[in-house]
């Protein structure tokens, strides 16, 4: 069963308090998402480390309930 945008947002927000999360359903099927996550926890981390934090927040759902996630991460200004 696909993941809803609300569930994706909730999981990321729980793991990264204070994060700003912008989510877009790319195909209209709750299966292919684009996310921009801006979080203070990303400060001093490489892009790979930032993405790993988001994937960890999703608890292994990538490739299963969440088929595709186009991810952009940033540190707040």
PDB file with SEQRES, HELIX, SHEET and CRYST1 records, atoms N, CA, C and O in Angstrom:
SEQRES   1 A   77  UNK UNK UNK UNK UNK UNK UNK UNK UNK UNK UNK UNK UNK          
SEQRES   2 A   77  UNK UNK UNK UNK UNK UNK UNK UNK UNK UNK UNK UNK UNK          
SEQRES   3 A   77  UNK UNK UNK UNK UNK UNK UNK UNK UNK UNK UNK UNK UNK          
SEQRES   4 A   77  UNK UNK UNK UNK UNK UNK UNK UNK UNK UNK UNK UNK UNK          
SEQRES   5 A   77  UNK UNK UNK UNK UNK UNK UNK UNK UNK UNK UNK UNK UNK          
SEQRES   6 A   77  UNK UNK UNK UNK UNK UNK UNK UNK UNK UNK UNK UNK              
HELIX    1 AA1 UNK A    5  UNK A   15  1                                  11    
HELIX    2 AA2 UNK A   40  UNK A   42  5                                   3    
HELIX    3 AA3 UNK A   47  UNK A   57  1                                  11    
SHEET    1 AA1 3 UNK A  20  UNK A  25  0                                        
SHEET    2 AA1 3 UNK A  32  UNK A  38 -1                                        
SHEET    3 AA1 3 UNK A  68  UNK A  74  1                                        
CRYST1    1.000    1.000    1.000  90.00  90.00  90.00 P 1           1          
ATOM      1  N   UNK A   1       0.839  -1.177   0.000  1.00  0.00           N  
ATOM      2  CA  UNK A   1       0.000   0.000   0.000  1.00  0.00           C  
ATOM      3  C   UNK A   1       0.892   1.252   0.000  1.00  0.00           C  
ATOM      4  O   UNK A   1       1.824   1.339   0.799  1.00  0.00           O  
ATOM      5  N   UNK A   2       0.621   2.211  -0.877  1.00  0.00           N  
ATOM      6  CA  UNK A   2       1.438   3.426  -0.941  1.00  0.00           C  
ATOM      7  C   UNK A   2       1.353   4.243   0.349  1.00  0.00           C  
ATOM      8  O   UNK A   2       0.417   4.106   1.137  1.00  0.00           O  
ATOM      9  N   UNK A   3       2.362   5.096   0.538  1.00  0.00           N  
ATOM     10  CA  UNK A   3       2.390   5.971   1.712  1.00  0.00           C  
ATOM     11  C   UNK A   3       1.763   7.310   1.363  1.00  0.00           C  
ATOM     12  O   UNK A   3       2.011   7.862   0.291  1.00  0.00           O  
ATOM     13  N   UNK A   4       0.961   7.822   2.262  1.00  0.00           N  
ATOM     14  CA  UNK A   4       0.365   9.143   2.047  1.00  0.00           C  
ATOM     15  C   UNK A   4       1.408  10.219   2.330  1.00  0.00           C  
ATOM     16  O   UNK A   4       2.382   9.998   3.050  1.00  0.00           O  
ATOM     17  N   UNK A   5       1.175  11.381   1.747  1.00  0.00           N  
ATOM     18  CA  UNK A   5       2.044  12.516   2.012  1.00  0.00           C  
ATOM     19  C   UNK A   5       2.068  12.883   3.479  1.00  0.00           C  
ATOM     20  O   UNK A   5       3.110  13.262   4.013  1.00  0.00           O  
ATOM     21  N   UNK A   6       0.915  12.772   4.136  1.00  0.00           N  
ATOM     22  CA  UNK A   6       0.838  13.075   5.568  1.00  0.00           C  
ATOM     23  C   UNK A   6       1.733  12.141   6.376  1.00  0.00           C  
ATOM     24  O   UNK A   6       2.385  12.569   7.328  1.00  0.00           O  
ATOM     25  N   UNK A   7       1.763  10.874   5.998  1.00  0.00           N  
ATOM     26  CA  UNK A   7       2.586   9.907   6.734  1.00  0.00           C  
ATOM     27  C   UNK A   7       4.072  10.189   6.511  1.00  0.00           C  
ATOM     28  O   UNK A   7       4.861  10.134   7.454  1.00  0.00           O  
ATOM     29  N   UNK A   8       4.454  10.488   5.278  1.00  0.00           N  
ATOM     30  CA  UNK A   8       5.849  10.804   4.982  1.00  0.00           C  
ATOM     31  C   UNK A   8       6.275  12.036   5.780  1.00  0.00           C  
ATOM     32  O   UNK A   8       7.335  12.042   6.406  1.00  0.00           O  
ATOM     33  N   UNK A   9       5.446  13.071   5.753  1.00  0.00           N  
ATOM     34  CA  UNK A   9       5.744  14.302   6.484  1.00  0.00           C  
ATOM     35  C   UNK A   9       5.859  14.029   7.975  1.00  0.00           C  
ATOM     36  O   UNK A   9       6.781  14.524   8.624  1.00  0.00           O  
ATOM     37  N   UNK A  10       4.938  13.248   8.526  1.00  0.00           N  
ATOM     38  CA  UNK A  10       4.948  12.939   9.962  1.00  0.00           C  
ATOM     39  C   UNK A  10       6.237  12.218  10.356  1.00  0.00           C  
ATOM     40  O   UNK A  10       6.862  12.570  11.356  1.00  0.00           O  
ATOM     41  N   UNK A  11       6.637  11.216   9.579  1.00  0.00           N  
ATOM     42  CA  UNK A  11       7.834  10.440   9.906  1.00  0.00           C  
ATOM     43  C   UNK A  11       9.087  11.314   9.887  1.00  0.00           C  
ATOM     44  O   UNK A  11       9.934  11.215  10.774  1.00  0.00           O  
ATOM     45  N   UNK A  12       9.197  12.167   8.873  1.00  0.00           N  
ATOM     46  CA  UNK A  12      10.367  13.040   8.783  1.00  0.00           C  
ATOM     47  C   UNK A  12      10.350  14.058   9.920  1.00  0.00           C  
ATOM     48  O   UNK A  12      11.383  14.308  10.542  1.00  0.00           O  
ATOM     49  N   UNK A  13       9.193  14.645  10.197  1.00  0.00           N  
ATOM     50  CA  UNK A  13       9.083  15.651  11.257  1.00  0.00           C  
ATOM     51  C   UNK A  13       9.393  15.058  12.634  1.00  0.00           C  
ATOM     52  O   UNK A  13       9.997  15.726  13.474  1.00  0.00           O  
ATOM     53  N   UNK A  14       8.989  13.822  12.865  1.00  0.00           N  
ATOM     54  CA  UNK A  14       9.288  13.173  14.146  1.00  0.00           C  
ATOM     55  C   UNK A  14      10.781  12.938  14.313  1.00  0.00           C  
ATOM     56  O   UNK A  14      11.319  13.101  15.408  1.00  0.00           O  
ATOM     57  N   UNK A  15      11.450  12.555  13.233  1.00  0.00           N  
ATOM     58  CA  UNK A  15      12.877  12.249  13.300  1.00  0.00           C  
ATOM     59  C   UNK A  15      13.751  13.503  13.278  1.00  0.00           C  
ATOM     60  O   UNK A  15      14.850  13.518  13.832  1.00  0.00           O  
ATOM     61  N   UNK A  16      13.248  14.550  12.631  1.00  0.00           N  
ATOM     62  CA  UNK A  16      14.014  15.783  12.477  1.00  0.00           C  
ATOM     63  C   UNK A  16      13.178  16.972  12.971  1.00  0.00           C  
ATOM     64  O   UNK A  16      12.656  17.739  12.162  1.00  0.00           O  
ATOM     65  N   UNK A  17      13.050  17.126  14.298  1.00  0.00           N  
ATOM     66  CA  UNK A  17      12.227  18.216  14.836  1.00  0.00           C  
ATOM     67  C   UNK A  17      12.688  19.572  14.297  1.00  0.00           C  
ATOM     68  O   UNK A  17      13.885  19.848  14.211  1.00  0.00           O  
ATOM     69  N   UNK A  18      11.727  20.397  13.941  1.00  0.00           N  
ATOM     70  CA  UNK A  18      12.034  21.717  13.423  1.00  0.00           C  
ATOM     71  C   UNK A  18      12.257  21.755  11.917  1.00  0.00           C  
ATOM     72  O   UNK A  18      12.491  22.824  11.353  1.00  0.00           O  
ATOM     73  N   UNK A  19      12.188  20.604  11.264  1.00  0.00           N  
ATOM     74  CA  UNK A  19      12.404  20.553   9.821  1.00  0.00           C  
ATOM     75  C   UNK A  19      11.238  21.186   9.072  1.00  0.00           C  
ATOM     76  O   UNK A  19      10.083  21.078   9.485  1.00  0.00           O  
ATOM     77  N   UNK A  20      11.562  21.849   7.961  1.00  0.00           N  
ATOM     78  CA  UNK A  20      10.549  22.318   7.023  1.00  0.00           C  
ATOM     79  C   UNK A  20      10.498  21.287   5.904  1.00  0.00           C  
ATOM     80  O   UNK A  20      11.526  20.942   5.323  1.00  0.00           O  
ATOM     81  N   UNK A  21       9.299  20.796   5.603  1.00  0.00           N  
ATOM     82  CA  UNK A  21       9.140  19.715   4.631  1.00  0.00           C  
ATOM     83  C   UNK A  21       8.159  20.152   3.559  1.00  0.00           C  
ATOM     84  O   UNK A  21       7.009  20.480   3.849  1.00  0.00           O  
ATOM     85  N   UNK A  22       8.624  20.152   2.320  1.00  0.00           N  
ATOM     86  CA  UNK A  22       7.762  20.438   1.172  1.00  0.00           C  
ATOM     87  C   UNK A  22       7.668  19.143   0.375  1.00  0.00           C  
ATOM     88  O   UNK A  22       8.681  18.566  -0.020  1.00  0.00           O  
ATOM     89  N   UNK A  23       6.448  18.699   0.147  1.00  0.00           N  
ATOM     90  CA  UNK A  23       6.228  17.409  -0.506  1.00  0.00           C  
ATOM     91  C   UNK A  23       5.365  17.595  -1.743  1.00  0.00           C  
ATOM     92  O   UNK A  23       4.396  18.354  -1.731  1.00  0.00           O  
ATOM     93  N   UNK A  24       5.728  16.895  -2.806  1.00  0.00           N  
ATOM     94  CA  UNK A  24       4.947  16.951  -4.048  1.00  0.00           C  
ATOM     95  C   UNK A  24       4.752  15.527  -4.567  1.00  0.00           C  
ATOM     96  O   UNK A  24       5.714  14.770  -4.697  1.00  0.00           O  
ATOM     97  N   UNK A  25       3.508  15.171  -4.861  1.00  0.00           N  
ATOM     98  CA  UNK A  25       3.181  13.871  -5.444  1.00  0.00           C  
ATOM     99  C   UNK A  25       3.411  13.981  -6.952  1.00  0.00           C  
ATOM    100  O   UNK A  25       2.623  14.611  -7.657  1.00  0.00           O  
ATOM    101  N   UNK A  26       4.477  13.373  -7.438  1.00  0.00           N  
ATOM    102  CA  UNK A  26       4.891  13.551  -8.827  1.00  0.00           C  
ATOM    103  C   UNK A  26       3.974  12.881  -9.841  1.00  0.00           C  
ATOM    104  O   UNK A  26       3.830  13.364 -10.964  1.00  0.00           O  
ATOM    105  N   UNK A  27       3.355  11.772  -9.452  1.00  0.00           N  
ATOM    106  CA  UNK A  27       2.549  11.012 -10.411  1.00  0.00           C  
ATOM    107  C   UNK A  27       1.072  10.943 -10.028  1.00  0.00           C  
ATOM    108  O   UNK A  27       0.273  10.361 -10.761  1.00  0.00           O  
ATOM    109  N   UNK A  28       0.703  11.528  -8.891  1.00  0.00           N  
ATOM    110  CA  UNK A  28      -0.685  11.474  -8.447  1.00  0.00           C  
ATOM    111  C   UNK A  28      -1.102  10.111  -7.931  1.00  0.00           C  
ATOM    112  O   UNK A  28      -2.292   9.799  -7.881  1.00  0.00           O  
ATOM    113  N   UNK A  29      -0.109   9.283  -7.541  1.00  0.00           N  
ATOM    114  CA  UNK A  29      -0.425   7.910  -7.126  1.00  0.00           C  
ATOM    115  C   UNK A  29       0.057   7.560  -5.721  1.00  0.00           C  
ATOM    116  O   UNK A  29       0.046   6.391  -5.338  1.00  0.00           O  
ATOM    117  N   UNK A  30       0.485   8.573  -4.943  1.00  0.00           N  
ATOM    118  CA  UNK A  30       1.038   8.339  -3.600  1.00  0.00           C  
ATOM    119  C   UNK A  30       2.215   7.366  -3.628  1.00  0.00           C  
ATOM    120  O   UNK A  30       2.472   6.691  -2.631  1.00  0.00           O  
ATOM    121  N   UNK A  31       2.928   7.281  -4.735  1.00  0.00           N  
ATOM    122  CA  UNK A  31       4.003   6.312  -4.881  1.00  0.00           C  
ATOM    123  C   UNK A  31       5.309   6.955  -5.343  1.00  0.00           C  
ATOM    124  O   UNK A  31       6.386   6.408  -5.107  1.00  0.00           O  
ATOM    125  N   UNK A  32       5.221   8.101  -5.992  1.00  0.00           N  
ATOM    126  CA  UNK A  32       6.398   8.792  -6.516  1.00  0.00           C  
ATOM    127  C   UNK A  32       6.374  10.231  -5.991  1.00  0.00           C  
ATOM    128  O   UNK A  32       5.542  11.042  -6.400  1.00  0.00           O  
ATOM    129  N   UNK A  33       7.296  10.526  -5.084  1.00  0.00           N  
ATOM    130  CA  UNK A  33       7.276  11.800  -4.381  1.00  0.00           C  
ATOM    131  C   UNK A  33       8.548  12.598  -4.622  1.00  0.00           C  
ATOM    132  O   UNK A  33       9.611  12.034  -4.879  1.00  0.00           O  
ATOM    133  N   UNK A  34       8.426  13.909  -4.538  1.00  0.00           N  
ATOM    134  CA  UNK A  34       9.571  14.807  -4.457  1.00  0.00           C  
ATOM    135  C   UNK A  34       9.463  15.504  -3.108  1.00  0.00           C  
ATOM    136  O   UNK A  34       8.398  15.992  -2.731  1.00  0.00           O  
ATOM    137  N   UNK A  35      10.571  15.543  -2.392  1.00  0.00           N  
ATOM    138  CA  UNK A  35      10.579  16.188  -1.082  1.00  0.00           C  
ATOM    139  C   UNK A  35      11.761  17.133  -0.978  1.00  0.00           C  
ATOM    140  O   UNK A  35      12.877  16.815  -1.389  1.00  0.00           O  
ATOM    141  N   UNK A  36      11.487  18.300  -0.419  1.00  0.00           N  
ATOM    142  CA  UNK A  36      12.568  19.209  -0.035  1.00  0.00           C  
ATOM    143  C   UNK A  36      12.502  19.317   1.474  1.00  0.00           C  
ATOM    144  O   UNK A  36      11.490  19.736   2.035  1.00  0.00           O  
ATOM    145  N   UNK A  37      13.590  18.937   2.128  1.00  0.00           N  
ATOM    146  CA  UNK A  37      13.651  18.952   3.585  1.00  0.00           C  
ATOM    147  C   UNK A  37      14.751  19.921   4.000  1.00  0.00           C  
ATOM    148  O   UNK A  37      15.913  19.762   3.627  1.00  0.00           O  
ATOM    149  N   UNK A  38      14.366  20.919   4.771  1.00  0.00           N  
ATOM    150  CA  UNK A  38      15.310  21.888   5.315  1.00  0.00           C  
ATOM    151  C   UNK A  38      15.314  21.683   6.823  1.00  0.00           C  
ATOM    152  O   UNK A  38      14.293  21.862   7.487  1.00  0.00           O  
ATOM    153  N   UNK A  39      16.479  21.303   7.360  1.00  0.00           N  
ATOM    154  CA  UNK A  39      16.524  20.951   8.779  1.00  0.00           C  
ATOM    155  C   UNK A  39      17.838  21.401   9.416  1.00  0.00           C  
ATOM    156  O   UNK A  39      18.904  21.294   8.809  1.00  0.00           O  
ATOM    157  N   UNK A  40      17.747  21.905  10.646  1.00  0.00           N  
ATOM    158  CA  UNK A  40      18.965  22.317  11.349  1.00  0.00           C  
ATOM    159  C   UNK A  40      19.919  21.147  11.605  1.00  0.00           C  
ATOM    160  O   UNK A  40      21.125  21.349  11.752  1.00  0.00           O  
ATOM    161  N   UNK A  41      19.383  19.927  11.660  1.00  0.00           N  
ATOM    162  CA  UNK A  41      20.223  18.750  11.906  1.00  0.00           C  
ATOM    163  C   UNK A  41      21.199  18.486  10.758  1.00  0.00           C  
ATOM    164  O   UNK A  41      22.140  17.710  10.919  1.00  0.00           O  
ATOM    165  N   UNK A  42      20.989  19.117   9.610  1.00  0.00           N  
ATOM    166  CA  UNK A  42      21.860  18.908   8.456  1.00  0.00           C  
ATOM    167  C   UNK A  42      23.142  19.737   8.513  1.00  0.00           C  
ATOM    168  O   UNK A  42      24.060  19.503   7.727  1.00  0.00           O  
ATOM    169  N   UNK A  43      23.216  20.692   9.424  1.00  0.00           N  
ATOM    170  CA  UNK A  43      24.390  21.571   9.508  1.00  0.00           C  
ATOM    171  C   UNK A  43      25.660  20.741   9.696  1.00  0.00           C  
ATOM    172  O   UNK A  43      25.720  19.867  10.562  1.00  0.00           O  
ATOM    173  N   UNK A  44      26.671  21.024   8.877  1.00  0.00           N  
ATOM    174  CA  UNK A  44      27.954  20.337   8.994  1.00  0.00           C  
ATOM    175  C   UNK A  44      27.984  18.948   8.399  1.00  0.00           C  
ATOM    176  O   UNK A  44      29.011  18.273   8.476  1.00  0.00           O  
ATOM    177  N   UNK A  45      26.881  18.496   7.801  1.00  0.00           N  
ATOM    178  CA  UNK A  45      26.821  17.150   7.217  1.00  0.00           C  
ATOM    179  C   UNK A  45      26.890  17.233   5.692  1.00  0.00           C  
ATOM    180  O   UNK A  45      26.440  18.207   5.088  1.00  0.00           O  
ATOM    181  N   UNK A  46      27.456  16.203   5.090  1.00  0.00           N  
ATOM    182  CA  UNK A  46      27.497  16.133   3.631  1.00  0.00           C  
ATOM    183  C   UNK A  46      26.100  15.852   3.097  1.00  0.00           C  
ATOM    184  O   UNK A  46      25.210  15.447   3.845  1.00  0.00           O  
ATOM    185  N   UNK A  47      25.915  16.065   1.815  1.00  0.00           N  
ATOM    186  CA  UNK A  47      24.621  15.799   1.181  1.00  0.00           C  
ATOM    187  C   UNK A  47      24.233  14.323   1.390  1.00  0.00           C  
ATOM    188  O   UNK A  47      23.072  14.023   1.667  1.00  0.00           O  
ATOM    189  N   UNK A  48      25.180  13.427   1.259  1.00  0.00           N  
ATOM    190  CA  UNK A  48      24.895  11.996   1.460  1.00  0.00           C  
ATOM    191  C   UNK A  48      24.431  11.734   2.894  1.00  0.00           C  
ATOM    192  O   UNK A  48      23.483  10.979   3.112  1.00  0.00           O  
ATOM    193  N   UNK A  49      25.094  12.351   3.864  1.00  0.00           N  
ATOM    194  CA  UNK A  49      24.697  12.175   5.265  1.00  0.00           C  
ATOM    195  C   UNK A  49      23.310  12.758   5.518  1.00  0.00           C  
ATOM    196  O   UNK A  49      22.526  12.182   6.272  1.00  0.00           O  
ATOM    197  N   UNK A  50      23.003  13.893   4.896  1.00  0.00           N  
ATOM    198  CA  UNK A  50      21.685  14.509   5.037  1.00  0.00           C  
ATOM    199  C   UNK A  50      20.608  13.577   4.495  1.00  0.00           C  
ATOM    200  O   UNK A  50      19.585  13.360   5.145  1.00  0.00           O  
ATOM    201  N   UNK A  51      20.837  13.030   3.307  1.00  0.00           N  
ATOM    202  CA  UNK A  51      19.856  12.122   2.695  1.00  0.00           C  
ATOM    203  C   UNK A  51      19.690  10.869   3.548  1.00  0.00           C  
ATOM    204  O   UNK A  51      18.580  10.356   3.692  1.00  0.00           O  
ATOM    205  N   UNK A  52      20.782  10.381   4.109  1.00  0.00           N  
ATOM    206  CA  UNK A  52      20.710   9.188   4.959  1.00  0.00           C  
ATOM    207  C   UNK A  52      19.807   9.440   6.168  1.00  0.00           C  
ATOM    208  O   UNK A  52      19.047   8.556   6.564  1.00  0.00           O  
ATOM    209  N   UNK A  53      19.883  10.645   6.760  1.00  0.00           N  
ATOM    210  CA  UNK A  53      19.012  10.971   7.895  1.00  0.00           C  
ATOM    211  C   UNK A  53      17.536  10.899   7.498  1.00  0.00           C  
ATOM    212  O   UNK A  53      16.704  10.409   8.262  1.00  0.00           O  
ATOM    213  N   UNK A  54      17.221  11.390   6.303  1.00  0.00           N  
ATOM    214  CA  UNK A  54      15.828  11.352   5.845  1.00  0.00           C  
ATOM    215  C   UNK A  54      15.402   9.907   5.589  1.00  0.00           C  
ATOM    216  O   UNK A  54      14.311   9.506   5.995  1.00  0.00           O  
ATOM    217  N   UNK A  55      16.248   9.122   4.921  1.00  0.00           N  
ATOM    218  CA  UNK A  55      15.886   7.727   4.648  1.00  0.00           C  
ATOM    219  C   UNK A  55      15.717   6.946   5.949  1.00  0.00           C  
ATOM    220  O   UNK A  55      14.828   6.101   6.053  1.00  0.00           O  
ATOM    221  N   UNK A  56      16.565   7.223   6.943  1.00  0.00           N  
ATOM    222  CA  UNK A  56      16.421   6.559   8.247  1.00  0.00           C  
ATOM    223  C   UNK A  56      15.088   6.939   8.893  1.00  0.00           C  
ATOM    224  O   UNK A  56      14.448   6.110   9.540  1.00  0.00           O  
ATOM    225  N   UNK A  57      14.675   8.189   8.717  1.00  0.00           N  
ATOM    226  CA  UNK A  57      13.397   8.646   9.271  1.00  0.00           C  
ATOM    227  C   UNK A  57      12.233   7.861   8.673  1.00  0.00           C  
ATOM    228  O   UNK A  57      11.215   7.650   9.332  1.00  0.00           O  
ATOM    229  N   UNK A  58      12.388   7.432   7.430  1.00  0.00           N  
ATOM    230  CA  UNK A  58      11.318   6.688   6.754  1.00  0.00           C  
ATOM    231  C   UNK A  58      11.315   5.209   7.126  1.00  0.00           C  
ATOM    232  O   UNK A  58      10.471   4.450   6.650  1.00  0.00           O  
ATOM    233  N   UNK A  59      12.237   4.806   7.956  1.00  0.00           N  
ATOM    234  CA  UNK A  59      12.212   3.482   8.566  1.00  0.00           C  
ATOM    235  C   UNK A  59      12.206   2.318   7.601  1.00  0.00           C  
ATOM    236  O   UNK A  59      11.452   1.366   7.801  1.00  0.00           O  
ATOM    237  N   UNK A  60      13.017   2.360   6.567  1.00  0.00           N  
ATOM    238  CA  UNK A  60      13.117   1.230   5.658  1.00  0.00           C  
ATOM    239  C   UNK A  60      11.949   1.084   4.697  1.00  0.00           C  
ATOM    240  O   UNK A  60      11.798   0.033   4.075  1.00  0.00           O  
ATOM    241  N   UNK A  61      11.124   2.109   4.560  1.00  0.00           N  
ATOM    242  CA  UNK A  61       9.969   2.007   3.661  1.00  0.00           C  
ATOM    243  C   UNK A  61      10.332   2.288   2.205  1.00  0.00           C  
ATOM    244  O   UNK A  61       9.531   2.015   1.310  1.00  0.00           O  
ATOM    245  N   UNK A  62      11.525   2.828   1.952  1.00  0.00           N  
ATOM    246  CA  UNK A  62      11.938   3.080   0.571  1.00  0.00           C  
ATOM    247  C   UNK A  62      11.998   1.758  -0.198  1.00  0.00           C  
ATOM    248  O   UNK A  62      12.521   0.760   0.298  1.00  0.00           O  
ATOM    249  N   UNK A  63      11.463   1.769  -1.393  1.00  0.00           N  
ATOM    250  CA  UNK A  63      11.462   0.564  -2.216  1.00  0.00           C  
ATOM    251  C   UNK A  63      10.292  -0.355  -1.916  1.00  0.00           C  
ATOM    252  O   UNK A  63      10.028  -1.299  -2.661  1.00  0.00           O  
ATOM    253  N   UNK A  64       9.588  -0.080  -0.820  1.00  0.00           N  
ATOM    254  CA  UNK A  64       8.412  -0.874  -0.474  1.00  0.00           C  
ATOM    255  C   UNK A  64       7.177  -0.003  -0.584  1.00  0.00           C  
ATOM    256  O   UNK A  64       6.662   0.230  -1.678  1.00  0.00           O  
ATOM    257  N   UNK A  65       6.705   0.480   0.564  1.00  0.00           N  
ATOM    258  CA  UNK A  65       5.521   1.348   0.586  1.00  0.00           C  
ATOM    259  C   UNK A  65       5.788   2.667  -0.138  1.00  0.00           C  
ATOM    260  O   UNK A  65       4.877   3.291  -0.680  1.00  0.00           O  
ATOM    261  N   UNK A  66       7.046   3.072  -0.134  1.00  0.00           N  
ATOM    262  CA  UNK A  66       7.434   4.306  -0.823  1.00  0.00           C  
ATOM    263  C   UNK A  66       8.353   3.915  -1.963  1.00  0.00           C  
ATOM    264  O   UNK A  66       9.516   3.577  -1.744  1.00  0.00           O  
ATOM    265  N   UNK A  67       7.832   3.961  -3.177  1.00  0.00           N  
ATOM    266  CA  UNK A  67       8.577   3.466  -4.330  1.00  0.00           C  
ATOM    267  C   UNK A  67       9.713   4.401  -4.729  1.00  0.00           C  
ATOM    268  O   UNK A  67      10.838   3.948  -4.938  1.00  0.00           O  
ATOM    269  N   UNK A  68       9.433   5.697  -4.837  1.00  0.00           N  
ATOM    270  CA  UNK A  68      10.447   6.627  -5.314  1.00  0.00           C  
ATOM    271  C   UNK A  68      10.339   7.948  -4.573  1.00  0.00           C  
ATOM    272  O   UNK A  68       9.247   8.470  -4.353  1.00  0.00           O  
ATOM    273  N   UNK A  69      11.511   8.483  -4.189  1.00  0.00           N  
ATOM    274  CA  UNK A  69      11.562   9.763  -3.514  1.00  0.00           C  
ATOM    275  C   UNK A  69      12.691  10.585  -4.121  1.00  0.00           C  
ATOM    276  O   UNK A  69      13.866  10.243  -3.987  1.00  0.00           O  
ATOM    277  N   UNK A  70      12.325  11.664  -4.784  1.00  0.00           N  
ATOM    278  CA  UNK A  70      13.294  12.620  -5.313  1.00  0.00           C  
ATOM    279  C   UNK A  70      13.569  13.590  -4.181  1.00  0.00           C  
ATOM    280  O   UNK A  70      12.700  14.381  -3.815  1.00  0.00           O  
ATOM    281  N   UNK A  71      14.772  13.538  -3.621  1.00  0.00           N  
ATOM    282  CA  UNK A  71      15.062  14.237  -2.365  1.00  0.00           C  
ATOM    283  C   UNK A  71      16.024  15.400  -2.571  1.00  0.00           C  
ATOM    284  O   UNK A  71      17.056  15.272  -3.230  1.00  0.00           O  
ATOM    285  N   UNK A  72      15.659  16.524  -1.993  1.00  0.00           N  
ATOM    286  CA  UNK A  72      16.524  17.702  -1.924  1.00  0.00           C  
ATOM    287  C   UNK A  72      16.624  18.086  -0.458  1.00  0.00           C  
ATOM    288  O   UNK A  72      15.611  18.172   0.236  1.00  0.00           O  
ATOM    289  N   UNK A  73      17.847  18.317   0.016  1.00  0.00           N  
ATOM    290  CA  UNK A  73      18.012  18.708   1.416  1.00  0.00           C  
ATOM    291  C   UNK A  73      18.773  20.028   1.487  1.00  0.00           C  
ATOM    292  O   UNK A  73      19.545  20.374   0.592  1.00  0.00           O  
ATOM    293  N   UNK A  74      18.530  20.762   2.587  1.00  0.00           N  
ATOM    294  CA  UNK A  74      19.198  22.029   2.795  1.00  0.00           C  
ATOM    295  C   UNK A  74      19.257  22.348   4.277  1.00  0.00           C  
ATOM    296  O   UNK A  74      18.485  21.823   5.079  1.00  0.00           O  
ATOM    297  N   UNK A  75      20.201  23.230   4.626  1.00  0.00           N  
ATOM    298  CA  UNK A  75      20.325  23.749   5.984  1.00  0.00           C  
ATOM    299  C   UNK A  75      19.585  25.087   6.012  1.00  0.00           C  
ATOM    300  O   UNK A  75      19.690  25.855   5.056  1.00  0.00           O  
ATOM    301  N   UNK A  76      18.837  25.392   7.084  1.00  0.00           N  
ATOM    302  CA  UNK A  76      18.139  26.686   7.152  1.00  0.00           C  
ATOM    303  C   UNK A  76      19.128  27.845   7.057  1.00  0.00           C  
ATOM    304  O   UNK A  76      20.275  27.731   7.492  1.00  0.00           O  
ATOM    305  N   UNK A  77      18.683  28.940   6.496  1.00  0.00           N  
ATOM    306  CA  UNK A  77      19.537  30.141   6.381  1.00  0.00           C  
ATOM    307  C   UNK A  77      19.744  30.787   7.723  1.00  0.00           C  
ATOM    308  O   UNK A  77      20.432  31.804   7.818  1.00  0.00           O  
TER     309      UNK A  77                                                      
END                                                                             
